[in-house]
Amino acid sequence: MGPLTLDRARIQAAATAGLLIAALGAYLKYSAFGRSLRGAANNRLGGLVVGLNIPRVYAVTFGIGAACAGVAGSLISPLFDAQPYLAVDFTLLAFVTVIVGGLGSFGGALLGGLTIGVAEAIAALMFTPSMKTALPYALLIIILILRPRGFFGAKDI
């Protein structure tokens, strides 16, 4: 596409991730389980009072998170060499992404991920490739100084 070169694996990974993000967002926003999850997250005792099975909600939430991690791993496996410590880099980057986006905000995490991804790409092109690794942490510090709750963070979590 013009001066940009994109390989098929990256396009497929981005398209699949986009579809899954939209599907998960819709599921968590419009389904009964999504309402139960938000209720359990906001007020555990209140959820118990109204009859939510909180251990079941937590178990299903863990399952959804594990499935998302599995899909993410399968999407990036064609793009990176497999090694034992590959997960550490992505786990730290995911943590920074959630903090930048704002804890408790689905859209904030998405915006934080896009911001960090674009910032990494720009840093690798404009500066040195080693800046790609350092920039997310510098961005985290700047965001925490300017906006301690992240982009869309809730006041109380």
N, CA, C and O atoms as a DFTB+ gen file, in Angstrom:
628 C
 N C O
     1  1       0.854      -1.170       0.000
     2  2       0.000       0.000       0.000
     3  2       0.898       1.229       0.000
     4  3       1.328       1.696       1.054
     5  1       1.170       1.737      -1.166
     6  2       2.038       2.900      -1.262
     7  2       3.417       2.584      -0.724
     8  3       4.004       1.570      -1.102
     9  1       3.954       3.427       0.153
    10  2       5.282       3.142       0.702
    11  2       5.260       2.116       1.841
    12  3       6.316       1.695       2.313
    13  1       4.083       1.719       2.278
    14  2       3.967       0.768       3.373
    15  2       3.974      -0.662       2.857
    16  3       3.373      -0.971       1.828
    17  1       4.655      -1.518       3.581
    18  2       4.668      -2.933       3.253
    19  2       4.065      -3.693       4.421
    20  3       4.579      -3.642       5.539
    21  1       2.984      -4.388       4.159
    22  2       2.317      -5.185       5.182
    23  2       2.246      -6.627       4.710
    24  3       1.893      -6.896       3.562
    25  1       2.579      -7.547       5.594
    26  2       2.484      -8.944       5.220
    27  2       1.114      -9.502       5.603
    28  3       0.397      -8.924       6.420
    29  1       0.772     -10.620       5.006
    30  2      -0.543     -11.212       5.194
    31  2      -0.798     -11.616       6.644
    32  3      -1.920     -11.477       7.131
    33  1       0.217     -12.110       7.335
    34  2       0.038     -12.559       8.723
    35  2      -0.366     -11.399       9.632
    36  3      -1.213     -11.566      10.510
    37  1       0.228     -10.238       9.429
    38  2      -0.131      -9.074      10.248
    39  2      -1.547      -8.576       9.945
    40  3      -2.282      -8.199      10.857
    41  1      -1.919      -8.576       8.688
    42  2      -3.269      -8.144       8.315
    43  2      -4.305      -9.115       8.879
    44  3      -5.332      -8.692       9.410
    45  1      -4.036     -10.414       8.763
    46  2      -4.965     -11.410       9.302
    47  2      -5.066     -11.305      10.824
    48  3      -6.156     -11.413      11.384
    49  1      -3.936     -11.095      11.487
    50  2      -3.947     -10.967      12.946
    51  2      -4.725      -9.727      13.367
    52  3      -5.507      -9.781      14.316
    53  1      -4.519      -8.617      12.676
    54  2      -5.228      -7.382      13.022
    55  2      -6.723      -7.524      12.775
    56  3      -7.528      -7.091      13.600
    57  1      -7.104      -8.123      11.656
    58  2      -8.526      -8.293      11.351
    59  2      -9.195      -9.234      12.349
    60  3     -10.299      -8.961      12.820
    61  1      -8.536     -10.330      12.666
    62  2      -9.094     -11.278      13.635
    63  2      -9.205     -10.645      15.010
    64  3     -10.221     -10.804      15.687
    65  1      -8.175      -9.933      15.425
    66  2      -8.212      -9.274      16.729
    67  2      -9.322      -8.229      16.768
    68  3     -10.028      -8.121      17.771
    69  1      -9.485      -7.464      15.706
    70  2     -10.542      -6.465      15.662
    71  2     -11.928      -7.082      15.770
    72  3     -12.784      -6.574      16.494
    73  1     -12.149      -8.177      15.051
    74  2     -13.443      -8.864      15.138
    75  2     -13.694      -9.419      16.531
    76  3     -14.804      -9.313      17.052
    77  1     -12.674     -10.007      17.136
    78  2     -12.846     -10.575      18.470
    79  2     -13.045      -9.490      19.533
    80  3     -13.796      -9.691      20.487
    81  1     -12.385      -8.357      19.374
    82  2     -12.583      -7.249      20.307
    83  2     -14.015      -6.742      20.216
    84  3     -14.659      -6.496      21.236
    85  1     -14.513      -6.586      18.986
    86  2     -15.888      -6.119      18.809
    87  2     -16.884      -7.130      19.378
    88  3     -17.850      -6.744      20.037
    89  1     -16.656      -8.414      19.129
    90  2     -17.567      -9.444      19.632
    91  2     -17.550      -9.503      21.157
    92  3     -18.603      -9.598      21.789
    93  1     -16.352      -9.448      21.751
    94  2     -16.260      -9.489      23.208
    95  2     -16.873      -8.236      23.831
    96  3     -17.568      -8.320      24.844
    97  1     -16.621      -7.089      23.234
    98  2     -17.213      -5.856      23.748
    99  2     -18.729      -5.887      23.706
   100  3     -19.387      -5.474      24.661
   101  1     -19.287      -6.372      22.608
   102  2     -20.744      -6.475      22.499
   103  2     -21.290      -7.487      23.493
   104  3     -22.324      -7.249      24.117
   105  1     -20.605      -8.614      23.648
   106  2     -21.053      -9.644      24.589
   107  2     -21.064      -9.106      26.021
   108  3     -22.024      -9.307      26.764
   109  1     -19.991      -8.427      26.390
   110  2     -19.916      -7.922      27.763
   111  2     -20.861      -6.746      28.001
   112  3     -21.246      -6.494      29.143
   113  1     -21.236      -6.032      26.966
   114  2     -22.129      -4.885      27.143
   115  2     -23.604      -5.272      27.114
   116  3     -24.403      -4.707      27.861
   117  1     -23.977      -6.233      26.260
   118  2     -25.389      -6.498      26.031
   119  2     -25.910      -7.815      26.602
   120  3     -27.126      -8.007      26.646
   121  1     -25.056      -8.718      27.035
   122  2     -25.545     -10.009      27.519
   123  2     -25.855      -9.952      29.016
   124  3     -25.421      -9.044      29.725
   125  1     -26.610     -10.935      29.467
   126  2     -26.916     -11.039      30.896
   127  2     -25.646     -11.314      31.694
   128  3     -25.476     -10.811      32.805
   129  1     -24.753     -12.121      31.110
   130  2     -23.495     -12.380      31.813
   131  2     -22.675     -11.102      31.938
   132  3     -22.034     -10.886      32.967
   133  1     -22.681     -10.255      30.922
   134  2     -21.954      -8.985      30.995
   135  2     -22.473      -8.102      32.122
   136  3     -21.698      -7.467      32.837
   137  1     -23.800      -8.072      32.270
   138  2     -24.378      -7.305      33.386
   139  2     -23.970      -7.921      34.723
   140  3     -23.658      -7.203      35.673
   141  1     -23.975      -9.256      34.792
   142  2     -23.557      -9.921      36.025
   143  2     -22.098      -9.624      36.345
   144  3     -21.738      -9.394      37.499
   145  1     -21.274      -9.633      35.322
   146  2     -19.850      -9.353      35.516
   147  2     -19.637      -7.929      36.009
   148  3     -18.861      -7.705      36.938
   149  1     -20.316      -6.968      35.397
   150  2     -20.180      -5.586      35.860
   151  2     -20.696      -5.426      37.276
   152  3     -20.111      -4.693      38.073
   153  1     -21.789      -6.106      37.595
   154  2     -22.318      -6.043      38.958
   155  2     -21.364      -6.649      39.970
   156  3     -21.161      -6.089      41.048
   157  1     -20.777      -7.786      39.633
   158  2     -19.831      -8.439      40.542
   159  2     -18.562      -7.606      40.710
   160  3     -17.980      -7.560      41.793
   161  1     -18.138      -6.949      39.631
   162  2     -16.927      -6.137      39.700
   163  2     -17.153      -4.859      40.506
   164  3     -16.275      -4.427      41.253
   165  1     -18.327      -4.262      40.353
   166  2     -18.604      -3.001      41.049
   167  2     -18.947      -3.197      42.514
   168  3     -18.532      -2.401      43.356
   169  1     -19.696      -4.243      42.832
   170  2     -20.142      -4.432      44.208
   171  2     -20.386      -5.923      44.448
   172  3     -21.462      -6.444      44.157
   173  1     -19.379      -6.588      44.979
   174  2     -19.466      -8.039      45.197
   175  2     -20.602      -8.381      46.159
   176  3     -21.391      -9.288      45.892
   177  1     -20.687      -7.672      47.257
   178  2     -21.727      -7.951      48.251
   179  2     -23.120      -7.688      47.666
   180  3     -24.043      -8.470      47.895
   181  1     -23.273      -6.614      46.928
   182  2     -24.548      -6.325      46.286
   183  2     -24.936      -7.413      45.292
   184  3     -26.108      -7.771      45.181
   185  1     -23.948      -7.936      44.572
   186  2     -24.207      -9.033      43.647
   187  2     -24.670     -10.284      44.361
   188  3     -25.562     -10.987      43.885
   189  1     -24.065     -10.560      45.498
   190  2     -24.503     -11.714      46.299
   191  2     -25.928     -11.520      46.811
   192  3     -26.712     -12.469      46.846
   193  1     -26.261     -10.297      47.207
   194  2     -27.591     -10.009      47.742
   195  2     -28.669     -10.224      46.683
   196  3     -29.741     -10.746      46.990
   197  1     -28.395      -9.825      45.437
   198  2     -29.401      -9.975      44.392
   199  2     -29.385     -11.359      43.749
   200  3     -30.155     -11.617      42.824
   201  1     -28.524     -12.245      44.223
   202  2     -28.565     -13.630      43.784
   203  2     -27.566     -14.027      42.719
   204  3     -27.717     -15.082      42.103
   205  1     -26.560     -13.221      42.486
   206  2     -25.539     -13.622      41.524
   207  2     -24.671     -14.731      42.111
   208  3     -24.340     -14.721      43.296
   209  1     -24.317     -15.670      41.272
   210  2     -23.386     -16.722      41.674
   211  2     -21.974     -16.191      41.390
   212  3     -21.405     -16.431      40.325
   213  1     -21.437     -15.476      42.357
   214  2     -20.161     -14.762      42.169
   215  2     -19.018     -15.711      41.825
   216  3     -18.250     -15.398      40.915
   217  1     -18.857     -16.863      42.502
   218  2     -17.775     -17.765      42.081
   219  2     -17.907     -18.223      40.623
   220  3     -16.900     -18.374      39.932
   221  1     -19.131     -18.442      40.156
   222  2     -19.334     -18.819      38.752
   223  2     -18.962     -17.667      37.829
   224  3     -18.330     -17.883      36.795
   225  1     -19.344     -16.453      38.185
   226  2     -19.001     -15.285      37.367
   227  2     -17.484     -15.143      37.282
   228  3     -16.944     -14.886      36.206
   229  1     -16.799     -15.309      38.404
   230  2     -15.337     -15.210      38.395
   231  2     -14.721     -16.328      37.562
   232  3     -13.748     -16.091      36.845
   233  1     -15.263     -17.535      37.641
   234  2     -14.720     -18.661      36.880
   235  2     -14.907     -18.446      35.376
   236  3     -13.985     -18.690      34.598
   237  1     -16.073     -18.000      34.972
   238  2     -16.321     -17.745      33.548
   239  2     -15.452     -16.589      33.058
   240  3     -14.945     -16.621      31.937
   241  1     -15.283     -15.582      33.889
   242  2     -14.426     -14.454      33.524
   243  2     -12.987     -14.913      33.331
   244  3     -12.312     -14.482      32.396
   245  1     -12.519     -15.790      34.220
   246  2     -11.170     -16.343      34.049
   247  2     -11.084     -17.128      32.739
   248  3     -10.089     -17.034      32.021
   249  1     -12.112     -17.889      32.435
   250  2     -12.124     -18.643      31.186
   251  2     -12.076     -17.747      29.967
   252  3     -11.363     -18.038      29.006
   253  1     -12.830     -16.656      29.998
   254  2     -12.806     -15.703      28.885
   255  2     -11.414     -15.091      28.753
   256  3     -10.899     -14.944      27.644
   257  1     -10.811     -14.736      29.880
   258  2      -9.461     -14.170      29.844
   259  2      -8.437     -15.164      29.316
   260  3      -7.556     -14.795      28.540
   261  1      -8.548     -16.425      29.733
   262  2      -7.626     -17.453      29.248
   263  2      -7.819     -17.691      27.751
   264  3      -6.850     -17.882      27.015
   265  1      -9.075     -17.676      27.307
   266  2      -9.336     -17.842      25.873
   267  2      -8.760     -16.673      25.076
   268  3      -8.196     -16.871      24.000
   269  1      -8.900     -15.464      25.600
   270  2      -8.324     -14.290      24.926
   271  2      -6.803     -14.391      24.856
   272  3      -6.207     -14.050      23.835
   273  1      -6.179     -14.851      25.918
   274  2      -4.725     -15.020      25.916
   275  2      -4.305     -16.086      24.908
   276  3      -3.293     -15.933      24.223
   277  1      -5.078     -17.163      24.818
   278  2      -4.773     -18.202      23.838
   279  2      -4.907     -17.715      22.409
   280  3      -4.068     -18.022      21.562
   281  1      -5.953     -16.958      22.139
   282  2      -6.142     -16.409      20.793
   283  2      -5.019     -15.424      20.474
   284  3      -4.482     -15.429      19.366
   285  1      -4.665     -14.582      21.440
   286  2      -3.577     -13.619      21.216
   287  2      -2.266     -14.348      20.925
   288  3      -1.513     -13.953      20.035
   289  1      -2.002     -15.407      21.676
   290  2      -0.786     -16.181      21.431
   291  2      -0.776     -16.818      20.052
   292  3       0.259     -16.847      19.387
   293  1      -1.922     -17.327      19.620
   294  2      -1.969     -17.944      18.291
   295  2      -1.866     -16.892      17.182
   296  3      -1.360     -17.189      16.100
   297  1      -2.335     -15.680      17.436
   298  2      -2.246     -14.632      16.423
   299  2      -0.833     -14.073      16.284
   300  3      -0.433     -13.685      15.186
   301  1      -0.075     -14.026      17.372
   302  2       1.280     -13.470      17.266
   303  2       2.333     -14.529      16.974
   304  3       3.477     -14.190      16.673
   305  1       1.968     -15.813      17.058
   306  2       2.971     -16.856      16.837
   307  2       3.594     -16.822      15.437
   308  3       4.775     -17.146      15.315
   309  1       2.870     -16.447      14.376
   310  2       3.563     -16.332      13.089
   311  2       4.472     -15.106      12.983
   312  3       5.297     -15.022      12.072
   313  1       4.326     -14.165      13.900
   314  2       5.051     -12.898      13.791
   315  2       6.339     -12.853      14.606
   316  3       7.224     -12.048      14.317
   317  1       6.453     -13.717      15.631
   318  2       7.607     -13.678      16.522
   319  2       8.186     -15.074      16.674
   320  3       7.468     -16.071      16.593
   321  1       9.486     -15.132      16.894
   322  2      10.124     -16.411      17.173
   323  2       9.715     -16.874      18.559
   324  3       9.712     -16.091      19.509
   325  1       9.375     -18.133      18.669
   326  2       8.980     -18.686      19.960
   327  2      10.218     -18.874      20.832
   328  3      11.226     -19.428      20.394
   329  1      10.123     -18.405      22.065
   330  2      11.195     -18.562      23.041
   331  2      10.568     -18.575      24.426
   332  3       9.445     -18.100      24.594
   333  1      11.264     -19.104      25.415
   334  2      10.651     -19.249      26.737
   335  2      10.253     -17.932      27.396
   336  3       9.284     -17.901      28.155
   337  1      10.963     -16.860      27.130
   338  2      10.707     -15.608      27.837
   339  2       9.923     -14.598      27.002
   340  3       9.898     -13.413      27.333
   341  1       9.294     -15.046      25.941
   342  2       8.520     -14.154      25.091
   343  2       7.300     -13.605      25.829
   344  3       6.921     -12.451      25.626
   345  1       6.696     -14.409      26.667
   346  2       5.481     -13.989      27.375
   347  2       5.740     -12.844      28.335
   348  3       4.853     -12.021      28.560
   349  1       6.936     -12.772      28.908
   350  2       7.245     -11.714      29.871
   351  2       7.142     -10.344      29.198
   352  3       6.576      -9.411      29.768
   353  1       7.683     -10.224      28.000
   354  2       7.637      -8.941      27.288
   355  2       6.199      -8.520      27.016
   356  3       5.839      -7.361      27.223
   357  1       5.383      -9.449      26.557
   358  2       4.004      -9.113      26.224
   359  2       3.161      -8.883      27.471
   360  3       2.244      -8.061      27.451
   361  1       3.451      -9.586      28.539
   362  2       2.699      -9.389      29.779
   363  2       2.966      -7.997      30.350
   364  3       2.033      -7.315      30.773
   365  1       4.215      -7.575      30.366
   366  2       4.540      -6.230      30.843
   367  2       3.920      -5.167      29.942
   368  3       3.424      -4.150      30.428
   369  1       3.946      -5.396      28.646
   370  2       3.351      -4.436      27.721
   371  2       1.836      -4.376      27.896
   372  3       1.248      -3.300      27.795
   373  1       1.202      -5.507      28.154
   374  2      -0.246      -5.513      28.402
   375  2      -0.573      -4.768      29.693
   376  3      -1.570      -4.048      29.757
   377  1       0.255      -4.933      30.716
   378  2       0.051      -4.216      31.968
   379  2       0.144      -2.707      31.752
   380  3      -0.695      -1.954      32.246
   381  1       1.156      -2.271      31.018
   382  2       1.325      -0.849      30.727
   383  2       0.133      -0.341      29.913
   384  3      -0.349       0.768      30.147
   385  1      -0.335      -1.134      28.974
   386  2      -1.473      -0.747      28.146
   387  2      -2.723      -0.528      28.980
   388  3      -3.432       0.459      28.786
   389  1      -3.001      -1.433      29.904
   390  2      -4.194      -1.309      30.740
   391  2      -4.076      -0.098      31.664
   392  3      -5.064       0.605      31.879
   393  1      -2.909       0.154      32.204
   394  2      -2.722       1.313      33.087
   395  2      -2.883       2.611      32.300
   396  3      -3.537       3.543      32.767
   397  1      -2.293       2.676      31.111
   398  2      -2.414       3.885      30.288
   399  2      -3.866       4.112      29.887
   400  3      -4.347       5.245      29.914
   401  1      -4.564       3.050      29.516
   402  2      -5.958       3.187      29.101
   403  2      -6.892       3.497      30.241
   404  3      -7.901       4.176      30.049
   405  1      -6.582       3.019      31.414
   406  2      -7.438       3.234      32.570
   407  2      -8.017       1.923      33.064
   408  3      -8.673       1.204      32.310
   409  1      -7.779       1.612      34.314
   410  2      -8.293       0.373      34.888
   411  2      -9.818       0.378      34.867
   412  3     -10.449       1.382      35.196
   413  1     -10.391      -0.732      34.485
   414  2     -11.839      -0.850      34.483
   415  2     -12.515      -0.324      33.232
   416  3     -13.741      -0.226      33.201
   417  1     -11.764       0.014      32.207
   418  2     -12.343       0.571      30.991
   419  2     -11.938      -0.265      29.780
   420  3     -10.760      -0.321      29.425
   421  1     -12.902      -0.903      29.158
   422  2     -12.648      -1.702      27.960
   423  2     -12.148      -0.821      26.822
   424  3     -11.150      -1.142      26.177
   425  1     -12.835       0.278      26.576
   426  2     -12.426       1.213      25.530
   427  2     -11.092       1.875      25.827
   428  3     -10.304       2.147      24.922
   429  1     -10.845       2.134      27.115
   430  2      -9.571       2.728      27.492
   431  2      -8.407       1.796      27.222
   432  3      -7.348       2.229      26.768
   433  1      -8.601       0.515      27.502
   434  2      -7.545      -0.461      27.214
   435  2      -7.289      -0.540      25.714
   436  3      -6.142      -0.660      25.283
   437  1      -8.349      -0.472      24.921
   438  2      -8.195      -0.486      23.471
   439  2      -7.450       0.760      22.994
   440  3      -6.528       0.658      22.185
   441  1      -7.842       1.925      23.488
   442  2      -7.156       3.161      23.111
   443  2      -5.706       3.164      23.604
   444  3      -4.809       3.619      22.895
   445  1      -5.482       2.660      24.810
   446  2      -4.115       2.568      25.322
   447  2      -3.247       1.667      24.461
   448  3      -2.087       1.986      24.201
   449  1      -3.803       0.534      24.013
   450  2      -3.052      -0.368      23.142
   451  2      -2.720       0.269      21.807
   452  3      -1.601       0.139      21.311
   453  1      -3.691       0.956      21.224
   454  2      -3.435       1.640      19.956
   455  2      -2.398       2.756      20.120
   456  3      -1.529       2.936      19.267
   457  1      -2.501       3.494      21.214
   458  2      -1.545       4.580      21.465
   459  2      -0.133       4.038      21.621
   460  3       0.812       4.573      21.042
   461  1       0.007       2.985      22.397
   462  2       1.341       2.419      22.611
   463  2       1.878       1.799      21.325
   464  3       3.064       1.937      21.026
   465  1       1.024       1.118      20.559
   466  2       1.472       0.523      19.304
   467  2       1.945       1.556      18.303
   468  3       2.993       1.387      17.678
   469  1       1.182       2.625      18.146
   470  2       1.575       3.688      17.214
   471  2       2.833       4.388      17.715
   472  3       3.724       4.702      16.926
   473  1       2.909       4.634      19.017
   474  2       4.102       5.292      19.571
   475  2       5.347       4.429      19.374
   476  3       6.419       4.952      19.068
   477  1       5.216       3.106      19.546
   478  2       6.354       2.205      19.320
   479  2       6.801       2.247      17.866
   480  3       7.997       2.302      17.580
   481  1       5.841       2.222      16.949
   482  2       6.189       2.242      15.528
   483  2       6.870       3.544      15.144
   484  3       7.850       3.541      14.399
   485  1       6.356       4.654      15.651
   486  2       6.969       5.955      15.341
   487  2       8.360       6.055      15.946
   488  3       9.278       6.571      15.308
   489  1       8.525       5.568      17.169
   490  2       9.838       5.620      17.818
   491  2      10.855       4.772      17.068
   492  3      12.014       5.167      16.935
   493  1      10.432       3.609      16.578
   494  2      11.360       2.737      15.846
   495  2      11.758       3.362      14.503
   496  3      12.879       3.165      14.033
   497  1      10.844       4.112      13.889
   498  2      11.150       4.735      12.602
   499  2      11.955       6.018      12.750
   500  3      12.903       6.251      11.999
   501  1      11.579       6.853      13.718
   502  2      12.201       8.173      13.825
   503  2      13.501       8.170      14.622
   504  3      14.404       8.960      14.346
   505  1      13.595       7.296      15.594
   506  2      14.782       7.259      16.442
   507  2      15.526       5.963      16.160
   508  3      15.752       5.617      15.000
   509  1      15.898       5.264      17.181
   510  2      16.553       3.969      17.005
   511  2      15.570       2.855      17.362
   512  3      14.629       3.089      18.120
   513  1      15.769       1.661      16.834
   514  2      14.864       0.563      17.184
   515  2      14.834       0.234      18.679
   516  3      13.843      -0.308      19.170
   517  1      15.897       0.550      19.400
   518  2      15.898       0.286      20.844
   519  2      14.924       1.206      21.587
   520  3      14.486       0.880      22.690
   521  1      14.590       2.334      20.996
   522  2      13.614       3.234      21.624
   523  2      12.225       2.612      21.642
   524  3      11.384       2.989      22.458
   525  1      11.982       1.664      20.748
   526  2      10.692       0.987      20.707
   527  2      10.404       0.286      22.030
   528  3       9.253       0.222      22.462
   529  1      11.424      -0.231      22.664
   530  2      11.249      -0.927      23.935
   531  2      11.061       0.040      25.093
   532  3      10.297      -0.246      26.014
   533  1      11.738       1.166      25.064
   534  2      11.703       2.109      26.180
   535  2      10.490       3.029      26.154
   536  3      10.047       3.495      27.204
   537  1       9.953       3.294      24.981
   538  2       8.894       4.294      24.857
   539  2       7.618       3.967      25.631
   540  3       7.054       4.882      26.230
   541  1       7.120       2.723      25.662
   542  2       5.889       2.475      26.426
   543  2       6.015       2.842      27.902
   544  3       5.054       3.319      28.505
   545  1       7.178       2.624      28.479
   546  2       7.372       2.941      29.892
   547  2       7.480       4.448      30.109
   548  3       6.999       4.971      31.114
   549  1       8.112       5.142      29.165
   550  2       8.149       6.605      29.241
   551  2       6.742       7.180      29.070
   552  3       6.360       8.130      29.754
   553  1       5.978       6.591      28.151
   554  2       4.595       7.019      27.952
   555  2       3.760       6.760      29.200
   556  3       2.914       7.579      29.561
   557  1       3.991       5.632      29.859
   558  2       3.290       5.320      31.110
   559  2       3.567       6.383      32.163
   560  3       2.643       6.841      32.835
   561  1       4.810       6.776      32.316
   562  2       5.168       7.792      33.308
   563  2       4.512       9.131      32.975
   564  3       3.990       9.808      33.860
   565  1       4.541       9.509      31.701
   566  2       3.938      10.781      31.292
   567  2       2.432      10.764      31.536
   568  3       1.880      11.732      32.059
   569  1       1.768       9.679      31.165
   570  2       0.316       9.585      31.353
   571  2      -0.029       9.608      32.841
   572  3      -0.990      10.266      33.239
   573  1       0.742       8.901      33.665
   574  2       0.457       8.887      35.101
   575  2       0.674      10.247      35.747
   576  3       0.002      10.582      36.722
   577  1       1.600      11.028      35.219
   578  2       1.813      12.371      35.751
   579  2       0.666      13.300      35.331
   580  3       0.138      14.055      36.147
   581  1       0.291      13.234      34.049
   582  2      -0.729      14.136      33.535
   583  2      -2.152      13.697      33.889
   584  3      -3.010      14.531      34.179
   585  1      -2.394      12.402      33.865
   586  2      -3.736      11.863      34.102
   587  2      -3.597      10.560      34.879
   588  3      -3.529       9.494      34.266
   589  1      -3.552      10.610      36.191
   590  2      -3.240       9.427      37.009
   591  2      -4.189       8.245      36.832
   592  3      -3.804       7.112      37.118
   593  1      -5.410       8.475      36.373
   594  2      -6.356       7.360      36.193
   595  2      -6.290       6.759      34.801
   596  3      -7.041       5.828      34.508
   597  1      -5.416       7.258      33.932
   598  2      -5.361       6.780      32.562
   599  2      -6.343       7.542      31.698
   600  3      -6.947       8.516      32.146
   601  1      -6.505       7.097      30.451
   602  2      -7.369       7.797      29.514
   603  2      -8.829       7.806      29.976
   604  3      -9.452       8.865      30.055
   605  1      -9.372       6.622      30.279
   606  2     -10.791       6.509      30.639
   607  2     -10.975       5.828      31.975
   608  3     -11.975       5.142      32.181
   609  1     -10.042       5.997      32.884
   610  2     -10.114       5.315      34.173
   611  2     -11.249       5.800      35.038
   612  3     -11.587       6.984      35.033
   613  1     -11.838       4.883      35.784
   614  2     -12.924       5.226      36.696
   615  2     -12.347       5.865      37.949
   616  3     -11.192       5.628      38.300
   617  1     -13.156       6.676      38.621
   618  2     -12.694       7.321      39.848
   619  2     -12.475       6.295      40.955
   620  3     -11.481       6.355      41.679
   621  1     -13.399       5.366      41.079
   622  2     -13.288       4.339      42.104
   623  2     -13.347       2.975      41.448
   624  3     -14.222       2.696      40.629
   625  1     -12.400       2.132      41.824
   626  2     -12.377       0.781      41.271
   627  2     -12.479      -0.200      42.415
   628  3     -12.479      -1.411      42.192
